[in-house]
Amino acid sequence: MNNIFEYWAPIYRNIGLEPRPVKPGGKATKIRGWTKSDAEFLETEKESWLGKYSHYGIGLRMGTLLPDGTKLGAIDIDHDDYVRPIQALFGGIVSGRFGSKGAVIFVRVSGTLPNSKFKVKGEFAQKYGQVVECLFDKTFCVIPPTIHPKTNSAYTWIGTPLHEVDFNLLPIIGE
């Protein structure tokens, strides 16, 4: 699919999420002020992104308010060795995505938890380094079918795609 952002952005907006274009060959958005909520952008500006960035990939702003008052968040697991233990903590992956290694698990965040990074120390630090990043507020997560810059393959869904999931089924993380 050549027009990933143009096709998928309206689908995500219609379910209350906040899509941002991802430049081909990258993992970030180039939208100025992308951390702002969609409500802070003019409708005409968001609509202009569909044409201007039609061929870009897609990512979502984490911290978006969900219907139950929680916020969309993601647990980004950076190493394959840590996927199973973290997945076990959540009782499986309801909705997640895979890029080139590890996985992302989408969650609901209750309260104001900070974004966090967890690193391995000691003798395994050089092998693993950062193993998990918690993306809870004003952070960004690339989603399928964006093309991963290193593998040149599309990111893939784990479990139910986020645009099809009942948000109430996502695990909740609270203060």
CORCOR-V364088 format. One record per residue. N is the residue number from 1. PSI is psi as a letter, one per 30 degrees, with the letter a starting at -180 (* if undefined). Layout:
BEGIN
n->{N N}
psi->{PSI PSI}
END
This chain:
BEGIN
n->{1 2 3 4 5 6 7 8 9 10 11 12 13 14 15 16 17 18 19 20 21 22 23 24 25 26 27 28 29 30 31 32 33 34 35 36 37 38 39 40 41 42 43 44 45 46 47 48 49 50 51 52 53 54 55 56 57 58 59 60 61 62 63 64 65 66 67 68 69 70 71 72 73 74 75 76 77 78 79 80 81 82 83 84 85 86 87 88 89 90 91 92 93 94 95 96 97 98 99 100 101 102 103 104 105 106 107 108 109 110 111 112 113 114 115 116 117 118 119 120 121 122 123 124 125 126 127 128 129 130 131 132 133 134 135 136 137 138 139 140 141 142 143 144 145 146 147 148 149 150 151 152 153 154 155 156 157 158 159 160 161 162 163 164 165 166 167 168 169 170 171 172 173 174 175}
psi->{k e i e e e e e e e e e e f g g l i k k k j k k g a g l l g k k g f f l l e f f k k e e e e e f e e e e g e g l a k l k k k g k k l e g f l l k l k j j j f k e f f e e e e e e e g g a j e k a l k d f l b l k k k l k k k a i k l k l k k k k l a f g e e e e b k f k k j j f k h l k k k l l h k k k f e f g l k l l k k b k k e f f k j e f f k k k k l *}
END
